[in-house]
Amino acid sequence: TSGENAAENKKQLFLGRMRSAAWSAALGTGALLALAARAYGRRRRAARDAAGPPPRHVAIIMDGNRRFGARAFGPERRLEGHAAGARKLGEVVDWCLGRGVAELTVFAFSTENWDRDAGEVAALMREFVARAAEVERRCVERGIRCRILCTAPERLPRAARAALDRLEAATAPVPAPRLVLNIAVSYGARGEIARAARTLAARCARGELAAGEIDEAAVERELLLRSPPDLVVRTSGERRLSNFLLWQAAYAELVFVEKHWPAFAERDLDAALDEYRRRGRRFGR
């Protein structure tokens, strides 16, 4: 009867609460929270698997370090946001590894960034040098191959250029990498396209190539990055590409996140990947 069903439901609810209380007493709040987090993670993974594969190639415009620094440490210490942003990259690399992303491209320093205050630029270059060895160690340990995308290498200080060259060389021999990490430093997409055009023009001048043979595939072969990103994420609420992968991102899905880069959380990455899965990619068809 309905009365008996209601009584049984109340009984089960009471027993469930008693079991929860017993678990709390036996394990403590911290252990219960850890169990809940693991259960949530399992449900998230099951939901992602049911929704389909992740994007193979994710690109991120890591924006908002200075604004985060000003808010977290005060205006006088706003440049400390760059160190926080570098630490966040390490976390995001690990999150991508755990989600089956095969390639990650990040925008670390643009050719336009050279126009910033000289003191800030010098601090950023020191940050690259200071962190290169740690990035190299983490990449080798995790089976990650690191590539540097640089359209204006001549502008890099000698120490920064040498550190980035060592990072790339040290991870080049990684066999069957679990992840390819492309770091764009002193990079601009318009400069990349112009560089490709100059290379093709020089080949035409030498008689190696006819002008009529230059097509999209010929241009792509001369680009620093040939694999197009499936998803481009930009943090800090800005909604533009800012001279990043203009050729390669022609058909990428774009997701904009309001948080500054150092505040970017694992759930924000999951939300971006979920948004990618919800979209229908037709490539103009």
Disulfide bonds with the S-S distance in Angstrom:
none
